[in-house]
Amino acid sequence: MLKWLKEIFSSKEKTDPVIVKPAPVEEAPKIEKPKPVAKPKKPATKAAKVDVDNMSKKDLLAHAKKNGIKANASMNKDALVKAIKNG
């Protein structure tokens, strides 16, 4: 066997193991994040009366999008007019 291995594993002196206690850890102060302020919602207002019967399909789609009415380009003009009138 190698000489240095013998020295490591066959120590002549028995020593007590040294126990090292970790230093106490200080907790960081808790920082509370400010809660986001909710923006007040605007009251629902009726859209100004618009003559939707004489609008083009492109204008109807833009009007529906602007007023939050569910409509899509696959709808025909009559369906768009009904959707806008019904809200």
Order of alpha helices (4+ residues) and beta strands (2+ residues): alpha-alpha-alpha
